[in-house]
Amino acid sequence: MQDSLKLGGVEFSNRLFTGTGKFPDKAVIPQILASSGSQMITVALRRVDFSDKSENILSYIPKDVVLLPNTSGARDANEAVLLARLAREAGCGNFIKIEVINDMKYLFPDNEETIKATKILADDGFVVLPYMMPDLIVAKRLEDAGASAIMPLGSPIGSNQGLQTKDMIKILIEEATLPIVVDAGIGAPSQASEAMEMGADAVLVNSAIANAQNPKDMAKAFSLAVRAGRLAYRAKLAKKLQKADASSPLSGFLYE
């Protein structure tokens, strides 16, 4: 049975989305895409050098992989909208990841400005995936603004701390109607699998792959973990073990 995720009219059979930042060599990017099978990759427009093909990161991304330009560097909605429109004019397509960050210590997203940018860009025909602090009310406002999915952070960008916002993400999964793509802070394949077991629709991983000693193998590990977590979710994980014998040390043990 096919189990694909549909965003902006595009079907994704692989629920691991990847990034382009922090790789020591851009030539590794096509290798990690081939190894993982990832079908979507995010790229910061400010890092794209259109004047030099060897330095243009887009030259390393296969044509069959969906580009998800992001508005990294934007401090408010107006800057995010400008970057998104520049990306589309440059031929990067209609997908856009909204990042509005003016907290330079923890790099937390500004939810209010993110909602504003989402509304403008969705009305302008973009497929908008906003990066946000997990908050159910904000999620509903982003849906009303026209977002195609929401991207709550697991923990601060690049921290590799895993799902520090797990309880809030669970609420979004249970109550929000948009697809949930867990983004930021995932540092190990086991953490990606956990997000998928919870019911997330996809995860986006960059730093944990780019900073690995062997990014190609790590990308494959993440892909397998995401598939395993998704399969476990669809198989309906047991809520608790069958009642054990009273003398068993497992008696009453809850399986979470």
Disulfide bonds with the S-S distance in Angstrom:
none
